Amino acid sequence: MESGPAIFAGTAFTLFGAGLLVWTAARVLHRAPVAHGVNPATAVVFATAFGAAFLALGVWCFGRI
């Protein structure tokens, strides 16, 4: 019964992390700003780090099932 919330959380974290990484890569490839009003290098580093962290958290949730 406890696997239901873990599946939902894992799916949500994995989709968000993967989406953030894909979106960041698309913005970088098109040389578009990742975040307005922020140093471009800083924005790319933080977006990539948080995307990877959410993706890892989602995989960790699936591993706890």
C-alpha positions in Angstrom: 0.0 0.0 0.0 2.9 2.3 0.6 4.2 1.9 -3.0 1.5 4.1 -4.5 2.8 7.4 -3.2 6.4 6.3 -4.0 5.4 5.6 -7.6 3.6 9.0 -7.9 6.5 10.9 -6.3 9.1 9.0 -8.4 7.2 9.7 -11.6 6.7 13.4 -10.8 10.3 14.0 -9.8 11.7 12.0 -12.8 9.5 13.8 -15.3 10.3 17.2 -13.9 14.0 16.6 -13.7 14.1 15.2 -17.2 12.0 18.0 -18.5 14.2 20.6 -16.9 17.3 19.0 -18.4 15.8 18.8 -21.9 14.5 22.4 -21.6 17.9 23.7 -20.4 19.7 21.9 -23.2 17.3 23.3 -25.8 17.8 26.8 -24.5 21.6 26.5 -24.5 21.7 25.0 -28.0 19.6 27.9 -29.3 21.7 30.4 -27.4 18.6 31.7 -25.6 18.7 32.8 -22.0 17.9 30.0 -19.5 16.8 32.6 -16.8 16.2 36.3 -17.4 18.2 38.7 -15.4 20.8 36.1 -14.3 24.3 35.4 -15.4 24.0 32.8 -18.3 26.7 30.5 -16.9 25.2 30.6 -13.4 21.7 29.8 -14.8 22.9 26.9 -16.8 24.8 25.4 -13.9 21.9 25.7 -11.4 19.3 24.5 -13.9 21.5 21.5 -14.8 22.2 20.7 -11.1 18.6 20.9 -10.1 17.5 18.9 -13.1 20.0 16.2 -12.3 19.0 16.3 -8.6 15.3 15.9 -9.3 16.0 13.1 -11.8 18.2 11.3 -9.1 15.5 11.8 -6.5 12.9 10.3 -8.8 15.1 7.3 -9.5 15.7 6.9 -5.7 11.9 6.9 -5.1 11.5 4.1 -7.7 14.3 2.2 -6.0 12.4 2.2 -2.7 9.4 0.4 -4.1 
